[in-house]
Amino acid sequence: MLVNALSSKPEIGGRLVLDQTGLLAKYNFTLTWAPVNRRPSDESTIDESGPSLFTALKEQLGLQLQSRKAPVDCIVIDHIEQPSPN
């Protein structure tokens, strides 16, 4: 669930996050960081002077994101046609 949530954060830049930790258990945790690209209308009590997402992951959870190339599954459409009328 964490890698899915991280993939949607603007700090990640649209990149896919893969779990290569080998951890299989479920964990309860709280992660606090200063978000980037918040909408000005957001009403929030977030402390914007907090750490970046990357720093928070390292300091609060002991996790580090590393940029690397890895194989991922994808769908390739090589041909498409209009459906015939029924």
Secondary structure, DSSP 4 states (H G I P E B T S, - for coil): -HHHHHHTSGGGTTPPP---S---S----------SS--TT------TTS--HHHHIIIII--------------------PPPP-
